[in-house]
Amino acid sequence: MTSRELAEINPILQGFWTRPMAEIDADLARLRAEEPVAFRPEPELPEGFPLPQGAGYWAVTRFDDIVDMSRDTETFSSAAGITTLDLPPEFNEFFNSMIAMDDPRHARMRRIVSAGFTPRMLRRLDATIDDVAARIVAEVAPKGEVDFVTDVAAALPLRIICDLMDIPASRYDEVFDATNVILGAGDPDYVADLDDALGAILRAGADLAGIMDEVATSKQGGDGDDLTSLLVNAEVDGEKLTRAELNSFFVLLVVAGNETTRNAISWGLELLSQNPDQRRIWQDDFDTVAPDAVDEIVRVASPVIYMRRTATRDVELRGQTIRAGDKLAMFYLSANRDEDHFTDPYRFDVRRDPNQHLGFGGPGPHFCLGAHLARREITVMFRELFRTLPDITTAGEPALLQSSFIHGIKRLPARFTPR
């Protein structure tokens, strides 16, 4: 590959991720081998777009560098946002909550939120996941053909989170549509006028905040055991969540918890359909294989493609001088294919062990708070599918989300013997 061809590999561009996976993997492998910390231009913003054009960013594609950056939060800050767009601080805080904060604010927020996840709440959550997964599969079982994303994969985390927060079932469709807009704002299937993408995101966020505000108001001072009641009334070291913080956390919870888990489940069916030998291994000994199989789905799928950090000081990274204020994108999907850390990284192996992937982010304070919940949801859904619809398989190519941030599937036809 010539230096010019290498310079044209830019994984922040949306079109980069809608190509065949083999092409994407080949380009990321070249970056890891030849330019693991690469400065690249940002996408040109439409004329009149209400944000400044970015000056460029550093693409970080190797496992070790991303691990080191994730741990060094004093040098690599989250406070300026999680995507390369230079959004106003108020926007970042509303839509990204604690993942766009540094300590001590991040630690305070996480401490109060964690107080809501009591042992009783977690026991209730486990039972709810079992029940909801069974009902979802029972609903589709007579059909024989479904859009797996909408009818199965998206339904589970959406219902779980809404039940957890005691959101009325009548509002589920509103929540689903709003999350699609927020994380699919660059996709014309979700935002018809891409020039108004920022406005569409703001309206969707306001809709979610309005739903949460209604529910939270009804819980104030009560003794309910749903998460909204616990968070509205929780007090840790004399501190409570403000209503704005609660609304922001709900936006983060439904967006991150819904989108990433639904995409892991969707990619899981695609990977199992394309690798029948691995499917048989898991189906033949489900409980033993499940922990490794679920982590392997998350590794290969890498539902969150990257997260941004911003340098707080001048620092050197693999011979490149990063200046204070520079943006860096940590490409988790690339790190999860790093040849130095994974044997035969492009092989889907449900028994892969060890598998210290970065599908839930890097180590440190921003490791995914919902990793346990996501693993549980994926496990329970595939247990129910294998038990009730054992021959379910994909029936066509996945329709990929047009995004450089979420490695998503919008539609995935599936078929099975009706039950």
Buried (B, 14 or more C-beta within 10 A) or exposed (E): EEEEEBBEBBBBBBEBBBEEEEEBBEBBBBBBEEBBBBBBBBBEBEEEBEEEEBEBBBBBBBBEBBBBBBBBBEBBBBBBBBBBBBBEEEBBBBBBBBBBBBEEEBEBBBBBBEBBBBEEBEEBBEEBBBBBBBEBBEEBBEEEEBBBBBBBBBBBBBBBBBBBBBBEEEBBEBBBEBBBBBBBBBBEEBBEEBEBBBEBBBEBBBBBBBBBBEBBEEBEEEEEEBBBBBBBBBEEEEEBBEBEBBBBBBBBBBBBBBBBBBBBBBBBBBBBBEBEEBBEBBBEEBEEBBEBBBBBBBBBBBBBBBBBBBBBEEBEBEEBEBEEEBBBBBBBBBBBBBBEBBEEBEEBBBBBEEBEBBBBBBBBBBEBBBBEBBBBBBBBBBBBBBEBBEEBBBBEEBBBBBBBBBBBBBBBBBBBEEE
